[in-house]
Structures are given as structure tokens and as C-alpha cells.
Amino acid sequence: MLEFILEALRAAVPAGTPLLFGTLGEIYAERSGILNLGVEGMMLVGAVMGFSTAFYTGNPWAGIAVAALMGGLLSLIHAFISINLRGNQVVSGLALTMFGTGLSGLLGRRFIGVPLPPSAKLTVIHIPFLSDIPVLGPLLFRFDPLAYIAILLVPVMWFILYKTSLGINIRSVGEDPATADAMGVNVFAIRYLCTFIGGMLAGIAGAYLSIVYTPSWIEGMTAGAGWIVIALTIFSLWSPLRAILGAYLFGGVKVLQYRLQPYGISPNLLNTLPFILTILVLMFASGEVMRRRIGAPSALGLAYSREEK
Amino acid sequence: MVQVRIERRYFIPRWARIVTSSISIFLALMAIAIVLWTTRIDPVQAYKKIFIGSFGSLYGLSETTVKAIPLLLCGVGLALAFKAQFWNIGAEGQLLMGAIAATWVALFFPLKLPSWAMRPAMFAAGFIAGALWALIPAFLRAKLQVNEVITSLMLVYVAIEVVNYLVYGPWKGAKEWGFPYSDKFPDSALLPTIPGTRIHYPTLVLGIAAAILAYFFLMRTKWGYELRVTGDNPRAALYAGIPYLRVALMVMIISGGLAGMAGVGEVAGIHGRLRYPQGISPGYGFTAIIVAWLAQLNPLTVILTSFLFGGLLVGGDALKVSLGLPVPTIHMFNGAILFFLIGGEILMRYRISISLVRAKKEEVRVHF
């Protein structure tokens, strides 16, 4: 039984890492007031571009860099429509997911069933000494480097958001752009920056799936992970620190689903958990007082223009 | 002196809407052509295949109609919901719940239904199931101010997993050789088709009737008027005493119910059984968002736009057969068209005015 739990905990980290990357990015975008429902699409394009780059160069880091760049570039379409044209962010985000799904299918058609050369894979790092500690060693110190980077990003992104002037600007832009503007914050630049960060991290999340986790390109391989990211962003109440808990929790649920099947728990019903929990969180956090206490970005999804206030 | 100014348009004439939409689609197709070209696919060839595949033959036209049916039903409902500024993004889930309800009536209904009552009962059950699924976001929005975009979207994925659960679990057919299918429906639960095609015409008739009724509901009834006022100016609606709860429930019952009926049509008209979710709908509920949007939220125009996008879906199949492109490629068209439609719509709100003005002799400045 202990074996079982430890194994599940260990497997939860790689399964949760793409969710963590995606959620951290979406938290920044939403904190600045931009709702980007295009995560699924950006992840898919990141996955296919990351895989193909790693495949041709034999270097996983090149793949991850290209995936980040592609995710970022795609997010700029959404940024342009939401920020400059002040279009409907919901519809634009959905369009981004559709576009990315289609584009990834088109770009990936030659890579279906193609294995990644060994040099292009990211190997697990055994941190010397620490990874040899019984029980804790394998649990905490035997992951791939990208999983560690995701963990490191959590305090860094939390610190930037809550302890630096950039972070205050980001949150104020998402809270009340008109006031932030009056205070001399460049609303447009902040929103572009945060949307771009969100796109890059979504791209990396996709590349993690195709280069590290699977590793291969499968059509539609994110299988709804992008929507779990949208759910997790709310579930973690827009906080990077809570995001790591949520990501590993749902990563763990994903790992556990087939192992719990013999005990009569349906994997499909278990899969509905992130979505149902998110709806419950939204219900719980609905009141004005509650929203203020948890710091939900008030201007989320609203366009800002200087001429109409 | 000639003055060129960009100014806001407060009244958008109909011709401007049609021209803008057409230009948007044209630009989207150009953008996709560039993407195709960079991946070494001849765009002219690809577009020819799409057009011939979907509209170039009687068979193609019939398949286009088959795919237009669910888009029409979902699109009409979404047009009403969006008109009230209620962002129902979950038509896909409501469609699947309708499919589940139809399957329940066809295979597991506790009473023995006479065969004449079977099909109406399936459509009724599908409508109710879709509407109930849609009422969750409506209630949460009206009562707790929970954003309906997120809740309706989340419920899509819950519905997908519920269908998966049923076809892999309790409803898995005994004679289906391990495929994630339910048993086949009895003959009394199958919809008739136009001979030689897969067009299940009862659903098509329901769809067209829904479009016409929705138009009259919107334009000629008191509730339709309340819906439009709520969408145009929520604050004015509040002062006029129009209860938001009623409008929210109304649009979600209609749009969820129609999406549910689309699901009934798919399982009873095409497949004859419940299947895994992607096998029932390749994202009709999401494509219907573009269908409604392109129709400028006019239910009657949805009839036209649903055929256009039905054709595009059939064209996607043609691309797979002739050029070996993966099926999801067609979503790229959907996404790009939507991008350009939003962009065009914003630009449409402005116009360039060129006028001759006399140079002012003196500038009057008022200081406060």
C-alpha cells in the first residue's frame, strides 16, 4: 500500500508539470485582465513544434525554446484582438484553440508514430546523494530538468507578482486599468507582456508532453489539458503557490485513474473532477466580499480603452 | 482643406455588415493559403478539393446538409443566447447530454413505448436534457453572478466524460466487440432519411422550424423584446423591470434544448447508437459559435451560415482523402475565419470620413 502511494506521488509530478507550466502562464495573463481560452491550441502547437525541432536538431532544449516562441507568437494574435481591437476575448480565445488544433494537425502529419532520437530526450537527473535517501530520494530528487524548472518558476513568479513593482502593476492593470493608467502604468504593454508569457509557458507545457512525458507526437495529444489549465487557474485562485498544489493534485488524479479502476472508481468520472471542483470554487468565491478577499482580477475579460470609460 | 478623420459609426447599415463579413472570410482564406503554402501544400488545389467535395456534387451537397443539421440547431440557440449577451460556450456538452437522453429513451426506457411515440419522446427527452444541462450556468449566473463562460465550458468536459463513462461502462453494448458503443437502437428509434443520402429529414425540418420560430420569437414577442433589451443595455433592462433571471433561464432553455435535439439527431439519425463523444460530434457545438456569429446573431441567417460551415466540415474530409491532411486541419479554417470576423466587426464600428472644411479663422478655446 505504501509502495502504491509513493509511486502515485512520484508519478504525479511529471503528470502535473505540463499543467503547472500552463497554469502559471494563464495566471499571469488573467492577472493582467486577459482571459485566454487558447491554451489548448497553444499547447498543441508547442507540442508539435517542440517535437519537430528536437527531432531535427537532436537537442531537446532547442525544441523547448522553439515551442515557447511559437506559443508566444500565437498568443500575440489574441493579444492584438483583445487589447488593440478590443474584441470579445472569449471568442478570440476559442478561435485560437481552433486555429492551434488545426495548425498542429497540419504541421504534425509527418511525425505521427515517429520516435524521438535518444539524444533529443530529456533524461531524469539523479541529484547526487539526495536521490539516494531512502523513500524521500526517489520521491523528490529524481525528475527531469524541466520538472525542476517548473518547480523553481513557482516561487519566482509568485515573488514577481506580489513583491515587485512589476507585479503590482500587473495586478493593478487586471483590477482597474483606468486607475492604473492614470497612475502612469502602461496598461497595453503590461497586458501584452503577460499574454506573451502565458503563450510561452503554454508552448513549453506542450513541448513537455511531446519531448519528455510521452515522448512522441500524437494528434490532439493534449487531450483537454489546456482546459484543465483554465480550470486550475481559477481553482488556484490566481496564485502561483496554489497552482503547484492544484497541478500535482490533478496530475496525481490522472495517474491514479487506471489504478483505482479495480476498486470500482470509474476513470472517466474521476476525470470530471477538475471541472466540477472549478465550478464549485466559482460558486464559493462568487460573493463580492469573497472575490475581493481572494483577489480575483476584477477587469478579467474586459477590454480597456482610453476613450470610453 | 481636405480633412480625413476616423470616426465612430453609431448606426451600422446592413450592407456594411455583409461586405465586412465577406471581406473577413476572404482574408481568412488568404491567411490560411499562406500557411498551407509554407507547408508545401498547393492552396489552390486544396480549396478546389474543399469546394468540389462539399458543394460540387449531389453527394457532396447531401453530406453538407447532414453536417449542417446539428450546426443549424445549435447555431439558432446560440444566436438567441449571444443576443442576450449570455455567453453559452457549452453547446457541445448540451448536445452530448441530448444524445445521452435519446439513448436512454431508445434502449433503457422502463415502459414499453408504442413505436409512433418513440421518436417524439426521444426529441423531447433530448430537449429536456440539453436544457437542464444549460440551466446550471444560467442559475449560477443569475443567482450567484458566476461567469457563465467558464461554467458552460467546464460542463462540456464533464459531459464528454459522462458519455465516455457510459459507453465504456454500464451502457457498453453486448454485441459491439469491445468498441465503445452502446447497443444498436431498435428500428422504431431510428430516424428516416432521404433515400440515397444520410439526411435525417425530421431533424432538418425541426432545425428550419426552430430558426423561423426563433426569429419571430425575437422580433415579434414581448419576451423576445426583453431578451434584446437585456442584450443591448443590461442597465436599461434592469430599470425597466425586466428580470435577468427570466431572460437567462429563457435563452438557456432554448439554446440548451436545441443543442440537445441536435444530439438526438446525431445518435438516432446517423449512428443508431451512442458512441464515444468525438464519434458523435467533431465539435459541432463549438463550430456553431462561428455559425451564429457570422449570421450576425440573426436566426434566419443561421440557416445559410450553417450550410457554409457544414460544407467546410465536409471539405475537411475531402482534404483527408485527396491530400492526406489530418482531419483537425479544418479547425484551422474555423479559427482563422473567427479571428478575421472579430477583427472586421471592430473595424466596422469606425468609418473614414473625408470632408472639405474651411480653415477656421480663429480657434475658440474654453478653459474650465
Interface residues (C-beta under 8 A of the other chain):
Chain A: L35 L37 G41 I77 I81 L85 R86 G87 N88 V90 V91 S92 L94 A95 L96 T97 M98 F99 G100 T101 G102 L103 S104 G105 L106 L107 G108 R109 E219 G220 G224 W227 I230 A231 I234 S266 N268 L269 N271 T272 F275 I276 T278 I279 L282 M283 S286 G287 G301
Chain B: V35 L36 T39 W87 I89 I136 L140 L144 Q145 V146 N147 V149 I150 T151 L153 M154 L155 Y157 V158 I160 E161 V162 N164 Y165 Y168 G169 F286 I289 W293 G324 L325 P326 V327 P328 T329 I330 H331 M332 F333 N334 G335 A336 L338 F339 I342 G343 E345 I346 L347
